[in-house]
Amino acid sequence: MERVNVEGLGMQVRAARESKRISQLELALQSGVSQRHLSFVETGKSTPSRDLLHTLMEALDLPLAARNALLMRAGYAPVYGQRALESEAMAPVRTALESLLEAHAPSPAMVLDAHWNLIMANRGLYALAHALPCRGRAG
């Protein structure tokens, strides 16, 4: 079995906590663990259990992909599946998004992914885009 890099795992937990601007004491209180134990996790002196990791990730409100990455870093299997929006399993999600976009019409509305790529848009956004002046490149 592969040894877990608990120091690297702890650094990721700490970075996630600091990015949310939460103190160690505040996260410990939200998670129901002592600040000392959380400190040991962050410094790599202690390996968090799967349950503790879930509790910390929930308290930090981490995205599902980040939660999977932390779980795998700790040596646990990922929990959250990733599916393309075009997949059959995501049909209800696509339907819901289409309904939301249509409900916003004629106002422009769009669905973006985590990288700001346009995934879906309503007719209001396309009308706005066509109404904007298009500037060509200066040659």
N, C-alpha and C positions, 0 to 999 in steps of 0.2 A: 504494500500500500504506500502511496506517495505521501511524503511528509508535507504538512500544510505550512505555508509561510505565514505564521501568525503575526509577525511583525508587519509584513506587507498588508495583511488583512486589517490589522489595527490601524495602520496609516490610512487606509481607505475609509474606515469607519470615522476616524477623526476628521478627515478631509470633508466627508459628507456632513458631519456635524457642524464644522466651521463654515461650510458653504451656506448652511441654513441659519448661521449666526445664533446658534444655540450653545449655551455654556454646558460644560461637562455636568455640572450639578443639575441643571434643568433637564437634560436628557436622562440622567440617572433617575430623577424623580418621576419623569413621564414613563420610564421603562420599568420602574419598580425594582431597580437594583441599586446597590450602593455606589457612590461616586468612586470609591476606591476600586471596586470591581470593574467599573467602566474604564477607569484609568489603566488598570492592568490589561484590559482588552485592547485599548488603543496603543499601548506600548509594546504589545506582543508578549507580555508576561503570562497571559491567560488566553486560552482558546475558548471562544464563545460557543455555547451549545447552539444547535439549530433553532431552538425555541427563542433563545436570547437574541440571536441574529434577526429572526422575524420580528420580535418586539422592537428592536432598535430601528429596523428598516421602516416599520410602520410608524413609529414615533417621528422619524425623520421624513416621512412621506416621500420616500424614494420612488422614482419611476420603476416599473416592473423589470425593465432590462437591467437597470442598475442592481436591483435586488437579486436577479439571477446571477449577475457577475460576482456579487459578494458571496452568494451561496457557493458558487463553484470555486471561488478563491479559498473558501473555508473547507473545501473538500466534500461539499454536499451537492446533491443533484439539484439542477434548476427546477423550480416549481411552476413558473409562469411560461406558458406557451407563446410562441410568436407565429402569427399567421399573416399572410399577405391580405390586404383588403379585398383583392380579387378572388380569394379562395371561397369555396362553397360554404365553409363554416362561418364566414364573415358576411354572408348574405343578409342576415337581419341587421347588422351594423350598417351596411351600405344602404339598406332601405330606410333606416332611421336618419342617416345623414342626408339622403335625398329629400326626405320629408322636411327636415329642418331647413335645408337650402331653399326649398320651394316655399316654405312658410315665410321666409324673409323677403321673397320677391314682392315688389319690384326693387327693393333695396339690394345692393350688392352684398353677397355673402360667399365665403369660400372655406374650404377645408385644406389645411396645410399639414405637412408631416413635421417631424422633429427638426428637419433640416431646412424648413421654410419652402419646400417644394409644393407647388399647387397640385393637389390631389383631385379635388372636385370644386365646381363653382356653379352658381345659379345664373339664370339669364340676365339678372341685373348687373352682375359683374362683367359679363361679356358685352352688354350694352354700354357700360361705362368705359370699358377698354376700347371699344370701337369709336366712342365719342371723343376720346383724348387725341390731341394732335400727335402725329408720328413724325419724329424728326429723323431724317437720314443722316448718315455719317458725312462729315465734311471730307471732301476728297482732296 
